[in-house]
Amino acid sequence: KQEVTQIPAALSVPEGENLVLNCSFTDSAIYNLQWFRQDPGKGLTSLLLIQSSQREQTSGRLNASLDKSSGRSTLYIAASQPGDSATYLCAVQTDMRFGAGTRLTVKP
Amino acid sequence: ETGVTQSPTHLIKTRGQQVTLRCSSQSGHNTVSWYQQALGQGPQFIFQYYREEENGRGNFPPRFSGLQFPNYSSELNVNALELDDSALYLCASSLVGSGRTYNEQFFGPGTRLTVL
């Protein structure tokens, strides 16, 4: 059974700092891994999708990497802004299993 | 291009009642998935429909059932509501190719269900 873990559960950083969010999974037989952002009480916004054959994806200030052999993915956020404050979730697909998320607060 | 929409936004029911939640997929998508998200937790996979047939199910009892229609809109039905069913219910649509390759999922805003 696939287990997905996100560490840390919460993170608070000053504006402008670069940061890394971690996602680990137990079964490397995945189709892809997707990172999402969720604002309080809202739905999920897709940030990046990494197919199983890929090692990383980039979009603007975001960079996500995937290492299937070690069961890890990281989401790198450059030059963080207060508007980046949200919960960040990773999900691995075969059956779209989510981690519990990392709640990020960026302080002005 | 129209995104994923869900209705209603909020819903209050009492224990034992039945509820139907609706989802309209993003244009061109043939797959819809439903998730339950309890407060402070990640979404949990309920089931997925691909071209109107169930294509996978999570660890949810049979009182959770669904439908996907020819226009790829979808319903989630929950019978005999329990207090623990209170949660945010999310649907997501995607385009799955003929080789069942899995592509990016796009989520709706969710339906907040409260069971009293």
Interface residues (C-beta under 8 A of the other chain):
Chain A: V4 Y31 N32 Q34 F36 G41 K42 G43 L44 T45 S46 L49 L89 A91 Q93 D95 M96 R97 F98 G99 A100 G101
Chain B: V4 Q6 S33 Y35 G40 Q41 G42 P43 Q44 F45 Q48 G56 G58 L88 L90 A92 T101 Y102 N103 E104 Q105 F106 F107 G108 P109 G110 R112
